[in-house]
Protein backbone atom coordinates (compact mmCIF):
# COMPACT_ATOMS: atom_id res chain seq x y z
CA UNK A 1 0.00 0.00 0.00
CA UNK A 2 1.17 3.54 -0.74
CA UNK A 3 2.36 5.17 2.47
CA UNK A 4 0.26 8.25 1.68
CA UNK A 5 -2.93 6.27 1.02
CA UNK A 6 -5.76 6.44 3.54
CA UNK A 7 -6.40 3.27 5.56
CA UNK A 8 -9.25 1.09 4.32
CA UNK A 9 -12.63 1.71 5.93
CA UNK A 10 -13.91 -1.83 5.34
CA UNK A 11 -11.83 -4.94 6.22
CA UNK A 12 -10.84 -7.12 3.27
CA UNK A 13 -12.14 -10.19 5.10
CA UNK A 14 -15.66 -8.75 5.32
CA UNK A 15 -15.59 -7.70 1.65
CA UNK A 16 -14.57 -11.23 0.66
CA UNK A 17 -17.37 -12.63 2.84
CA UNK A 18 -19.87 -10.37 1.05
CA UNK A 19 -18.66 -11.31 -2.42
CA UNK A 20 -18.87 -15.03 -1.62
CA UNK A 21 -22.44 -14.66 -0.36
CA UNK A 22 -23.54 -12.80 -3.51
CA UNK A 23 -22.11 -15.59 -5.65
CA UNK A 24 -23.65 -18.36 -3.54
CA UNK A 25 -27.17 -17.00 -2.98
CA UNK A 26 -27.53 -13.47 -4.36
CA UNK A 27 -27.70 -11.65 -1.01
CA UNK A 28 -25.60 -10.84 2.05
CA UNK A 29 -26.28 -9.57 5.57
CA UNK A 30 -23.41 -8.65 7.87
CA UNK A 31 -23.71 -7.42 11.46
CA UNK A 32 -21.10 -4.86 12.57
CA UNK A 33 -20.05 -4.49 8.94
CA UNK A 34 -20.01 -0.68 9.15
CA UNK A 35 -17.79 0.79 11.88
CA UNK A 36 -19.34 3.24 14.33
CA UNK A 37 -17.08 5.98 12.97
CA UNK A 38 -19.06 5.68 9.72
CA UNK A 39 -22.62 5.15 10.86
CA UNK A 40 -22.89 7.38 13.95
CA UNK A 41 -22.14 10.72 12.21
CA UNK A 42 -24.63 9.79 9.48
CA UNK A 43 -27.37 9.24 12.06
CA UNK A 44 -26.61 12.63 13.60
CA UNK A 45 -26.77 14.25 10.16
CA UNK A 46 -30.08 12.58 9.32
CA UNK A 47 -31.55 13.69 12.66
CA UNK A 48 -30.56 17.27 11.88
CA UNK A 49 -32.14 17.02 8.42
CA UNK A 50 -35.37 15.77 9.98
CA UNK A 51 -35.30 18.60 12.52
CA UNK A 52 -34.97 21.14 9.67
CA UNK A 53 -37.71 19.39 7.67
CA UNK A 54 -35.16 18.80 4.90
CA UNK A 55 -36.38 15.32 3.91
CA UNK A 56 -38.70 14.59 0.99
CA UNK A 57 -41.57 12.11 0.95
CA UNK A 58 -40.38 9.14 -1.12
CA UNK A 59 -42.28 7.91 -4.17
CA UNK A 60 -42.14 4.90 -6.44
CA UNK A 61 -41.04 4.73 -10.06
CA UNK A 62 -38.59 6.97 -11.89
CA UNK A 63 -38.84 9.88 -14.28
CA UNK A 64 -42.32 10.41 -15.70
CA UNK A 65 -43.55 7.29 -13.86
CA UNK A 66 -42.65 8.66 -10.42
CA UNK A 67 -45.60 9.11 -8.06
CA UNK A 68 -46.44 9.01 -4.35
CA UNK A 69 -48.07 5.89 -2.93
CA UNK A 70 -48.20 5.92 0.86
CA UNK A 71 -50.00 2.57 0.77
CA UNK A 72 -46.82 1.09 -0.73
CA UNK A 73 -43.97 3.16 0.68
CA UNK A 74 -43.86 5.42 3.74
CA UNK A 75 -40.32 6.72 4.15
CA UNK A 76 -38.82 10.18 3.67
CA UNK A 77 -35.48 10.55 1.90
CA UNK A 78 -32.61 12.84 0.95
CA UNK A 79 -29.97 11.91 -1.64
CA UNK A 80 -26.34 11.90 -0.58
CA UNK A 81 -24.56 14.85 -2.18
CA UNK A 82 -21.04 14.59 -0.66
CA UNK A 83 -21.46 17.92 1.15
CA UNK A 84 -20.54 16.53 4.58
CA UNK A 85 -17.51 14.59 5.78
CA UNK A 86 -19.79 11.80 7.00
CA UNK A 87 -21.29 11.38 3.54
CA UNK A 88 -17.90 11.46 1.82
CA UNK A 89 -16.54 8.79 4.15
CA UNK A 90 -19.55 6.53 3.58
CA UNK A 91 -19.22 6.94 -0.19
CA UNK A 92 -15.49 6.20 0.11
CA UNK A 93 -16.37 2.95 1.87
CA UNK A 94 -18.83 2.10 -0.90
CA UNK A 95 -16.02 2.83 -3.37
CA UNK A 96 -13.97 0.13 -1.66
CA UNK A 97 -16.91 -2.25 -2.04
CA UNK A 98 -17.34 -1.30 -5.70
CA UNK A 99 -13.70 -2.07 -6.38
CA UNK A 100 -13.96 -5.45 -4.64
CA UNK A 101 -17.10 -6.37 -6.61
CA UNK A 102 -15.58 -5.35 -9.94
CA UNK A 103 -12.31 -7.18 -9.29
CA UNK A 104 -13.97 -10.40 -8.12
CA UNK A 105 -17.08 -10.55 -10.29
CA UNK A 106 -16.24 -8.37 -13.33
CA UNK A 107 -19.54 -6.52 -13.00
CA UNK A 108 -18.46 -3.27 -14.65
CA UNK A 109 -20.02 -1.12 -11.92
CA UNK A 110 -19.30 2.52 -12.67
CA UNK A 111 -21.45 4.58 -10.31
CA UNK A 112 -23.04 4.50 -6.88
CA UNK A 113 -26.10 6.47 -5.80
CA UNK A 114 -27.59 6.51 -2.30
CA UNK A 115 -30.08 8.31 -0.10
CA UNK A 116 -30.92 8.64 3.56
CA UNK A 117 -34.21 6.97 4.46
CA UNK A 118 -36.25 7.67 7.57
CA UNK A 119 -39.38 5.67 8.37
CA UNK A 120 -41.73 7.16 10.97
CA UNK A 121 -43.64 4.83 13.30
CA UNK A 122 -46.18 2.82 11.31
CA UNK A 123 -44.34 3.19 7.98
CA UNK A 124 -43.37 0.28 5.72
CA UNK A 125 -42.34 -0.54 2.14
CA UNK A 126 -44.22 -3.31 0.35
CA UNK A 127 -42.40 -6.21 -1.30
CA UNK A 128 -40.58 -5.13 -4.46
CA UNK A 129 -37.50 -5.45 -6.67
CA UNK A 130 -35.10 -2.53 -7.04
CA UNK A 131 -34.66 -3.11 -10.77
CA UNK A 132 -36.24 -5.07 -13.59
CA UNK A 133 -34.20 -7.07 -16.05
CA UNK A 134 -33.70 -5.25 -19.33
CA UNK A 135 -35.23 -2.00 -18.08
CA UNK A 136 -32.67 -0.37 -15.79
CA UNK A 137 -29.02 -0.41 -14.84
CA UNK A 138 -29.16 -0.89 -11.07
CA UNK A 139 -27.14 -4.04 -10.46
CA UNK A 140 -26.32 -4.33 -6.74
CA UNK A 141 -28.45 -2.85 -3.92
CA UNK A 142 -27.11 -1.92 -0.49
CA UNK A 143 -28.68 -0.94 2.82
CA UNK A 144 -26.65 0.42 5.73
CA UNK A 145 -28.47 0.71 9.06
CA UNK A 146 -28.02 3.59 11.51
CA UNK A 147 -30.21 2.72 14.53
CA UNK A 148 -28.29 2.01 17.78
CA UNK A 149 -29.71 -0.52 20.27
CA UNK A 150 -32.72 -1.43 18.13
CA UNK A 151 -35.25 -3.26 20.38
CA UNK A 152 -36.33 -6.77 19.41
CA UNK A 153 -40.00 -5.74 19.47
CA UNK A 154 -39.61 -2.52 17.44
CA UNK A 155 -40.42 -4.06 14.04
CA UNK A 156 -38.94 -2.38 10.97
CA UNK A 157 -37.05 -5.46 9.79
CA UNK A 158 -36.21 -5.97 6.13
CA UNK A 159 -37.55 -9.29 4.91
CA UNK A 160 -35.58 -10.89 2.07
CA UNK A 161 -37.22 -13.44 -0.22
CA UNK A 162 -35.73 -16.20 -2.36
CA UNK A 163 -34.87 -15.19 -5.95
CA UNK A 164 -36.47 -18.40 -7.27
CA UNK A 165 -39.53 -18.22 -4.99
CA UNK A 166 -40.75 -14.68 -4.14
CA UNK A 167 -43.13 -16.07 -1.51
CA UNK A 168 -40.40 -17.78 0.53
CA UNK A 169 -38.71 -15.59 3.13
CA UNK A 170 -35.03 -16.44 3.55
CA UNK A 171 -33.86 -13.73 5.96
CA UNK A 172 -35.18 -11.04 8.26
CA UNK A 173 -32.76 -8.19 8.98
CA UNK A 174 -32.97 -6.12 12.17
CA UNK A 175 -32.12 -2.48 11.35
CA UNK A 176 -29.36 -2.33 13.97
CA UNK A 177 -26.61 0.26 13.54
CA UNK A 178 -23.62 -1.20 11.70
CA UNK A 179 -25.56 -3.98 9.97
CA UNK A 180 -25.17 -3.93 6.20
CA UNK A 181 -27.24 -5.75 3.56
CA UNK A 182 -26.31 -6.23 -0.07
CA UNK A 183 -28.21 -8.08 -2.81
CA UNK A 184 -28.83 -8.40 -6.55
CA UNK A 185 -31.16 -5.57 -7.55
CA UNK A 186 -33.14 -7.38 -10.24
CA UNK A 187 -33.67 -10.77 -8.62
CA UNK A 188 -34.01 -10.49 -4.82
CA UNK A 189 -37.47 -9.38 -3.62
CA UNK A 190 -37.54 -7.60 -0.28
CA UNK A 191 -39.77 -5.46 1.90
CA UNK A 192 -39.59 -3.27 5.00
CA UNK A 193 -42.00 -4.43 7.68
CA UNK A 194 -43.98 -1.83 9.67
CA UNK A 195 -41.79 -0.09 12.21
CA UNK A 196 -42.88 0.89 15.71
CA UNK A 197 -40.27 3.61 16.15
CA UNK A 198 -38.31 5.99 13.88
CA UNK A 199 -36.05 3.89 11.63
CA UNK A 200 -32.95 5.26 9.85
CA UNK A 201 -30.88 3.79 7.04
CA UNK A 202 -29.00 4.55 3.85
CA UNK A 203 -30.23 2.79 0.72
CA UNK A 204 -27.90 2.66 -2.27
CA UNK A 205 -27.35 1.11 -5.68
CA UNK A 206 -24.34 0.30 -7.80
CA UNK A 207 -25.06 0.93 -11.46
CA UNK A 208 -23.73 0.02 -14.86
CA UNK A 209 -23.46 2.57 -17.64
CA UNK A 210 -26.74 2.42 -19.58
CA UNK A 211 -25.76 5.12 -22.04
CA UNK A 212 -27.42 5.23 -25.44
CA UNK A 213 -26.18 7.35 -28.29
CA UNK A 214 -23.56 8.90 -26.08
CA UNK A 215 -26.11 10.02 -23.47
CA UNK A 216 -25.51 8.61 -20.00
CA UNK A 217 -28.55 7.43 -18.06
CA UNK A 218 -29.09 9.95 -15.23
CA UNK A 219 -28.36 8.85 -11.69
CA UNK A 220 -31.76 9.82 -10.30
Secondary structure as a PSIPRED ss2 file (coil, helix, strand):
# PSIPRED VFORMAT (PSIPRED V4.0)

   1 X C   1.000  0.000  0.000
   2 X C   1.000  0.000  0.000
   3 X C   1.000  0.000  0.000
   4 X C   1.000  0.000  0.000
   5 X C   1.000  0.000  0.000
   6 X C   1.000  0.000  0.000
   7 X C   1.000  0.000  0.000
   8 X C   1.000  0.000  0.000
   9 X C   1.000  0.000  0.000
  10 X C   1.000  0.000  0.000
  11 X C   1.000  0.000  0.000
  12 X H   0.000  1.000  0.000
  13 X H   0.000  1.000  0.000
  14 X H   0.000  1.000  0.000
  15 X H   0.000  1.000  0.000
  16 X H   0.000  1.000  0.000
  17 X H   0.000  1.000  0.000
  18 X H   0.000  1.000  0.000
  19 X H   0.000  1.000  0.000
  20 X H   0.000  1.000  0.000
  21 X H   0.000  1.000  0.000
  22 X H   0.000  1.000  0.000
  23 X H   0.000  1.000  0.000
  24 X H   0.000  1.000  0.000
  25 X H   0.000  1.000  0.000
  26 X C   1.000  0.000  0.000
  27 X E   0.000  0.000  1.000
  28 X E   0.000  0.000  1.000
  29 X E   0.000  0.000  1.000
  30 X E   0.000  0.000  1.000
  31 X C   1.000  0.000  0.000
  32 X C   1.000  0.000  0.000
  33 X C   1.000  0.000  0.000
  34 X C   1.000  0.000  0.000
  35 X C   1.000  0.000  0.000
  36 X H   0.000  1.000  0.000
  37 X H   0.000  1.000  0.000
  38 X H   0.000  1.000  0.000
  39 X H   0.000  1.000  0.000
  40 X H   0.000  1.000  0.000
  41 X H   0.000  1.000  0.000
  42 X H   0.000  1.000  0.000
  43 X H   0.000  1.000  0.000
  44 X H   0.000  1.000  0.000
  45 X H   0.000  1.000  0.000
  46 X H   0.000  1.000  0.000
  47 X H   0.000  1.000  0.000
  48 X H   0.000  1.000  0.000
  49 X H   0.000  1.000  0.000
  50 X H   0.000  1.000  0.000
  51 X H   0.000  1.000  0.000
  52 X C   1.000  0.000  0.000
  53 X C   1.000  0.000  0.000
  54 X C   1.000  0.000  0.000
  55 X C   1.000  0.000  0.000
  56 X E   0.000  0.000  1.000
  57 X E   0.000  0.000  1.000
  58 X C   1.000  0.000  0.000
  59 X C   1.000  0.000  0.000
  60 X E   0.000  0.000  1.000
  61 X C   1.000  0.000  0.000
  62 X C   1.000  0.000  0.000
  63 X H   0.000  1.000  0.000
  64 X H   0.000  1.000  0.000
  65 X H   0.000  1.000  0.000
  66 X C   1.000  0.000  0.000
  67 X E   0.000  0.000  1.000
  68 X C   1.000  0.000  0.000
  69 X C   1.000  0.000  0.000
  70 X C   1.000  0.000  0.000
  71 X C   1.000  0.000  0.000
  72 X C   1.000  0.000  0.000
  73 X E   0.000  0.000  1.000
  74 X C   1.000  0.000  0.000
  75 X E   0.000  0.000  1.000
  76 X E   0.000  0.000  1.000
  77 X E   0.000  0.000  1.000
  78 X E   0.000  0.000  1.000
  79 X E   0.000  0.000  1.000
  80 X C   1.000  0.000  0.000
  81 X C   1.000  0.000  0.000
  82 X C   1.000  0.000  0.000
  83 X C   1.000  0.000  0.000
  84 X C   1.000  0.000  0.000
  85 X H   0.000  1.000  0.000
  86 X H   0.000  1.000  0.000
  87 X H   0.000  1.000  0.000
  88 X H   0.000  1.000  0.000
  89 X H   0.000  1.000  0.000
  90 X H   0.000  1.000  0.000
  91 X H   0.000  1.000  0.000
  92 X H   0.000  1.000  0.000
  93 X H   0.000  1.000  0.000
  94 X H   0.000  1.000  0.000
  95 X H   0.000  1.000  0.000
  96 X H   0.000  1.000  0.000
  97 X H   0.000  1.000  0.000
  98 X H   0.000  1.000  0.000
  99 X H   0.000  1.000  0.000
 100 X H   0.000  1.000  0.000
 101 X H   0.000  1.000  0.000
 102 X H   0.000  1.000  0.000
 103 X H   0.000  1.000  0.000
 104 X H   0.000  1.000  0.000
 105 X H   0.000  1.000  0.000
 106 X C   1.000  0.000  0.000
 107 X C   1.000  0.000  0.000
 108 X C   1.000  0.000  0.000
 109 X C   1.000  0.000  0.000
 110 X C   1.000  0.000  0.000
 111 X E   0.000  0.000  1.000
 112 X E   0.000  0.000  1.000
 113 X E   0.000  0.000  1.000
 114 X E   0.000  0.000  1.000
 115 X E   0.000  0.000  1.000
 116 X E   0.000  0.000  1.000
 117 X E   0.000  0.000  1.000
 118 X E   0.000  0.000  1.000
 119 X E   0.000  0.000  1.000
 120 X C   1.000  0.000  0.000
 121 X C   1.000  0.000  0.000
 122 X C   1.000  0.000  0.000
 123 X C   1.000  0.000  0.000
 124 X C   1.000  0.000  0.000
 125 X E   0.000  0.000  1.000
 126 X E   0.000  0.000  1.000
 127 X E   0.000  0.000  1.000
 128 X E   0.000  0.000  1.000
 129 X C   1.000  0.000  0.000
 130 X C   1.000  0.000  0.000
 131 X C   1.000  0.000  0.000
 132 X C   1.000  0.000  0.000
 133 X C   1.000  0.000  0.000
 134 X C   1.000  0.000  0.000
 135 X C   1.000  0.000  0.000
 136 X C   1.000  0.000  0.000
 137 X C   1.000  0.000  0.000
 138 X E   0.000  0.000  1.000
 139 X E   0.000  0.000  1.000
 140 X E   0.000  0.000  1.000
 141 X E   0.000  0.000  1.000
 142 X E   0.000  0.000  1.000
 143 X E   0.000  0.000  1.000
 144 X E   0.000  0.000  1.000
 145 X E   0.000  0.000  1.000
 146 X C   1.000  0.000  0.000
 147 X E   0.000  0.000  1.000
 148 X C   1.000  0.000  0.000
 149 X C   1.000  0.000  0.000
 150 X C   1.000  0.000  0.000
 151 X C   1.000  0.000  0.000
 152 X C   1.000  0.000  0.000
 153 X C   1.000  0.000  0.000
 154 X C   1.000  0.000  0.000
 155 X E   0.000  0.000  1.000
 156 X C   1.000  0.000  0.000
 157 X C   1.000  0.000  0.000
 158 X E   0.000  0.000  1.000
 159 X E   0.000  0.000  1.000
 160 X E   0.000  0.000  1.000
 161 X E   0.000  0.000  1.000
 162 X E   0.000  0.000  1.000
 163 X C   1.000  0.000  0.000
 164 X C   1.000  0.000  0.000
 165 X E   0.000  0.000  1.000
 166 X E   0.000  0.000  1.000
 167 X E   0.000  0.000  1.000
 168 X E   0.000  0.000  1.000
 169 X E   0.000  0.000  1.000
 170 X E   0.000  0.000  1.000
 171 X E   0.000  0.000  1.000
 172 X E   0.000  0.000  1.000
 173 X E   0.000  0.000  1.000
 174 X C   1.000  0.000  0.000
 175 X C   1.000  0.000  0.000
 176 X E   0.000  0.000  1.000
 177 X C   1.000  0.000  0.000
 178 X C   1.000  0.000  0.000
 179 X C   1.000  0.000  0.000
 180 X E   0.000  0.000  1.000
 181 X E   0.000  0.000  1.000
 182 X E   0.000  0.000  1.000
 183 X E   0.000  0.000  1.000
 184 X E   0.000  0.000  1.000
 185 X C   1.000  0.000  0.000
 186 X C   1.000  0.000  0.000
 187 X C   1.000  0.000  0.000
 188 X C   1.000  0.000  0.000
 189 X C   1.000  0.000  0.000
 190 X E   0.000  0.000  1.000
 191 X E   0.000  0.000  1.000
 192 X E   0.000  0.000  1.000
 193 X C   1.000  0.000  0.000
 194 X C   1.000  0.000  0.000
 195 X E   0.000  0.000  1.000
 196 X C   1.000  0.000  0.000
 197 X C   1.000  0.000  0.000
 198 X C   1.000  0.000  0.000
 199 X E   0.000  0.000  1.000
 200 X E   0.000  0.000  1.000
 201 X E   0.000  0.000  1.000
 202 X E   0.000  0.000  1.000
 203 X E   0.000  0.000  1.000
 204 X E   0.000  0.000  1.000
 205 X E   0.000  0.000  1.000
 206 X E   0.000  0.000  1.000
 207 X E   0.000  0.000  1.000
 208 X C   1.000  0.000  0.000
 209 X C   1.000  0.000  0.000
 210 X C   1.000  0.000  0.000
 211 X C   1.000  0.000  0.000
 212 X E   0.000  0.000  1.000
 213 X C   1.000  0.000  0.000
 214 X C   1.000  0.000  0.000
 215 X E   0.000  0.000  1.000
 216 X C   1.000  0.000  0.000
 217 X C   1.000  0.000  0.000
 218 X C   1.000  0.000  0.000
 219 X C   1.000  0.000  0.000
 220 X C   1.000  0.000  0.000
